[in-house]
Amino acid sequence: MVIASLEENESRPALSARVERTLPTRGISYRIEGSGPLLVNICGLDGTGQLLFKQIGALARSYRVVTFRLRDHGKFDYTDLTNDIAAIIEDLGERCAVIMGESFGGTVALSFALQHPEKVARLIVINSFPRFRQRARIRLAAWFAETLPFPAIFPARLLSTALGMFLDGVSVSDRKRFYEAVRTVEGDGYARRLRLISEFDVEARLAEIKAPTLFIAAEKDLLIPSVKEARLMAARMPNATVKTIPGAGHACLMGNRVCLADLLE
């Protein structure tokens, strides 16, 4: 598969300016830009909603793209997170949307498709899983995050991410932008998301998801076996396809080698 570079796409502006809105009753805010069908992006473990910056310009020429920060406080669960997304869709006066999630966001997207199937026009799941296979590892990570001071554990996460960004050819300026975003990560929310991953398992329910679904998987993902998981999920769903990205890793959406808008066509 040939993946278009983002260098040309980046130079062209999106079709409309970014608008920010708040849902006080749910304690969340979201940003929307572009024109076309509504696409709600669910971010990964960082929870910041700021790491789609390399892709959003091209996406916004075909979609109204929503990005938002995940909840950071309290013992929220997947029902809380999926209801937040439903509230955003309703706030925009829409009945349904394209739902896209990466990594941890992919688990939320799968949960949303199960809890709010009528609101899913299309499902996009990127480098994710229906169940984290290394249960002991993720439970230990959740325990450390819940027990130790956040500044003591987060540098290890940043170190592994730095390696992934290097392998995915993320530029120095874009790595700087990444680090500026993750400085805002809240320890409580990060720990809670790890705990949710440790308990997450929808493998037996995948066949219930009827929406048209695209799984996108990086062939050299060092964090999870994305291609294997994508093919497993697609095989159990009635209306799913898989696209793999040769040579790409878990941080591929922050590099210049992958244009997500082209993959969604």
Sequence and secondary structure as in RCSB ss.txt:
>XXXX:A:sequence
MVIASLEENESRPALSARVERTLPTRGISYRIEGSGPLLVNICGLDGTGQLLFKQIGALARSYRVVTFRLRDHGK
FDYTDLTNDIAAIIEDLGERCAVIMGESFGGTVALSFALQHPEKVARLIVINSFPRFRQRARIRLAAWFAETLPF
PAIFPARLLSTALGMFLDGVSVSDRKRFYEAVRTVEGDGYARRLRLISEFDVEARLAEIKAPTLFIAAEKDLLIP
SVKEARLMAARMPNATVKTIPGAGHACLMGNRVCLADLLE
>XXXX:A:secstr
     SHHHHTS  SS  EEEEETTTTEEEEEEESSSEEEEE  TT  S TTTTTHHHHTTTSEEEEE    SSS
  HHHHHHHHHHHHHHTT S EEEEEETHHHHHHHHHHHH GGGEEEEEEES  SB S HHHHHHHHHHHHHS H
HHHHHHHHHHHHHHHHHTT  HHHHHHHHHHHTT  HHHHHHHHHHHHH B GGGGGG  S EEEEEETT SSS 
HHHHHHHHHHTSTTEEEEEETT  TTGGGSSS  HHHHT 
